């Protein structure tokens, strides 16, 4: 499988063990918005860094480009086989 380049689209800070604050760079992410059953979605990866970067950010955001359809094709599943369980994320 070909590895796609990471599309970084924001960053933020870890406030405590259960709370992250992030800012999304909309212009970098908007071309990856997709529609599912009349709603628009954007899949993101939220990564907590080991150390803060030069700007004090210890959380990074990247676009999740994983495509579930490829897995379904490999397994030989049709869209109608699993329609009730098919989630957009």
Long-range contacts (C-beta under 8 A, 24 or more apart in sequence): 1-70, 4-65, 6-62, 7-32, 7-62, 7-63, 7-65, 8-60, 8-61, 8-62, 9-44, 9-61, 9-62, 9-63, 10-60, 10-61, 11-53, 11-55, 11-57, 11-59, 11-60, 11-61, 12-57, 12-59, 12-61, 13-56, 13-57, 13-58, 13-59, 14-48, 14-58, 14-59, 20-46, 20-48, 20-59, 21-59, 22-46, 22-59, 22-61, 24-61, 28-63, 29-63, 32-63, 32-65, 34-88, 36-88, 37-88, 39-88, 41-88, 41-89, 43-89
